[in-house]
């Protein structure tokens, strides 16, 4: 069974009071994974939010038939938010790096809990929006860095070509 004091530390749940956390706890399923196991596969159905209770999980996206490591998640971090907001499909694969414990809350059970308390629902959806906004800002920073690096490479190649022409 999930630990309420731990749930209170999860960013999506920090604003919820004890009774709201107890309601969520009663619907959480606990899963144990050995290192190297796949938790979710990109493109497969997922209608749950997952919380890393213990361990490390790698987020992987397939790009041009190659696996690209996006990030690692550790204790207290969540995944699956986009699938409950969108089409119910995992946008990336998740694989354990170490032995890992995952708390999972289905979208149906989450809806049941949030229907009981509009205030809890408002706090939860606000936390989801903030979390996804933070992730979008991080992604924007990565994309900006990618373009800056590529621009520097292109400018460096142009400089080398011009230098080579002058020294012929």
ZAFI-311032 format. One record per residue (C-alpha): residue number from 1; residue in one letter; chain; z, y negated, x negated. Coordinates in steps of 0.5 Angstrom, whole numbers, plus 500, padded with zeros to 3 digits. Each point is the difference from the previous one (the first is absolute). Layout:
N
  resi  resn  chain    Z    Y    X
   NUM     A      A    Z    Y    X
...
END
This chain:
168
  resi  resn  chain    Z    Y    X
     1     X      A  500  500  500
     2     X      A  498  493  498
     3     X      A  506  496  497
     4     X      A  501  493  503
     5     X      A  503  496  494
     6     X      A  493  502  497
     7     X      A  496  498  506
     8     X      A  503  493  499
     9     X      A  497  499  493
    10     X      A  493  501  502
    11     X      A  496  494  501
    12     X      A  497  501  507
    13     X      A  507  502  503
    14     X      A  505  495  496
    15     X      A  500  495  506
    16     X      A  502  506  505
    17     X      A  508  501  502
    18     X      A  504  506  500
    19     X      A  498  502  507
    20     X      A  493  499  499
    21     X      A  500  504  493
    22     X      A  504  506  503
    23     X      A  494  500  506
    24     X      A  495  500  494
    25     X      A  504  505  496
    26     X      A  500  505  506
    27     X      A  492  501  500
    28     X      A  499  500  492
    29     X      A  498  507  498
    30     X      A  501  502  492
    31     X      A  495  503  496
    32     X      A  501  503  493
    33     X      A  494  500  495
    34     X      A  500  503  493
    35     X      A  496  496  495
    36     X      A  493  500  500
    37     X      A  499  501  508
    38     X      A  496  496  504
    39     X      A  504  496  506
    40     X      A  494  497  503
    41     X      A  492  501  499
    42     X      A  496  493  501
    43     X      A  496  501  506
    44     X      A  504  505  503
    45     X      A  504  498  507
    46     X      A  507  497  499
    47     X      A  504  497  505
    48     X      A  507  499  497
    49     X      A  503  495  495
    50     X      A  503  503  494
    51     X      A  506  498  496
    52     X      A  501  503  492
    53     X      A  507  502  501
    54     X      A  500  503  493
    55     X      A  495  501  494
    56     X      A  493  497  499
    57     X      A  494  500  503
    58     X      A  493  498  498
    59     X      A  495  496  504
    60     X      A  493  502  499
    61     X      A  493  498  503
    62     X      A  494  503  499
    63     X      A  494  496  497
    64     X      A  493  502  499
    65     X      A  503  507  499
    66     X      A  505  498  495
    67     X      A  508  500  502
    68     X      A  503  493  498
    69     X      A  507  499  500
    70     X      A  502  494  504
    71     X      A  508  500  499
    72     X      A  506  504  499
    73     X      A  505  500  506
    74     X      A  508  501  499
    75     X      A  506  501  504
    76     X      A  500  495  506
    77     X      A  493  499  500
    78     X      A  496  501  506
    79     X      A  493  503  501
    80     X      A  496  501  507
    81     X      A  500  493  503
    82     X      A  493  499  500
    83     X      A  499  507  504
    84     X      A  504  498  506
    85     X      A  497  493  500
    86     X      A  493  503  500
    87     X      A  496  506  501
    88     X      A  506  505  498
    89     X      A  496  502  494
    90     X      A  503  500  493
    91     X      A  497  494  496
    92     X      A  502  504  493
    93     X      A  502  506  497
    94     X      A  507  501  498
    95     X      A  503  505  495
    96     X      A  507  501  497
    97     X      A  501  499  493
    98     X      A  507  503  500
    99     X      A  504  504  505
   100     X      A  500  496  506
   101     X      A  504  499  507
   102     X      A  496  496  505
   103     X      A  503  498  507
   104     X      A  494  499  505
   105     X      A  500  497  507
   106     X      A  495  501  505
   107     X      A  496  494  503
   108     X      A  502  504  507
   109     X      A  508  500  498
   110     X      A  499  493  497
   111     X      A  498  497  507
   112     X      A  505  504  504
   113     X      A  505  496  495
   114     X      A  497  494  501
   115     X      A  499  500  507
   116     X      A  508  500  501
   117     X      A  501  494  496
   118     X      A  495  494  500
   119     X      A  504  496  495
   120     X      A  499  506  495
   121     X      A  493  501  502
   122     X      A  499  492  498
   123     X      A  504  501  493
   124     X      A  496  507  499
   125     X      A  493  497  501
   126     X      A  502  493  496
   127     X      A  502  505  494
   128     X      A  494  504  501
   129     X      A  496  493  500
   130     X      A  504  497  494
   131     X      A  499  507  496
   132     X      A  492  500  501
   133     X      A  500  493  498
   134     X      A  503  501  494
   135     X      A  495  506  498
   136     X      A  494  496  502
   137     X      A  503  494  495
   138     X      A  501  505  495
   139     X      A  493  503  501
   140     X      A  497  493  500
   141     X      A  503  499  493
   142     X      A  497  507  497
   143     X      A  493  498  503
   144     X      A  501  493  497
   145     X      A  501  503  493
   146     X      A  495  505  501
   147     X      A  495  494  501
   148     X      A  503  496  494
   149     X      A  499  506  495
   150     X      A  493  501  502
   151     X      A  498  493  500
   152     X      A  503  500  493
   153     X      A  496  506  498
   154     X      A  494  497  502
   155     X      A  501  494  497
   156     X      A  502  503  493
   157     X      A  493  504  501
   158     X      A  496  494  501
   159     X      A  504  497  494
   160     X      A  498  506  496
   161     X      A  493  500  502
   162     X      A  499  492  498
   163     X      A  504  501  494
   164     X      A  495  506  498
   165     X      A  494  495  502
   166     X      A  502  495  495
   167     X      A  501  504  494
   168     X      A  494  504  500
END
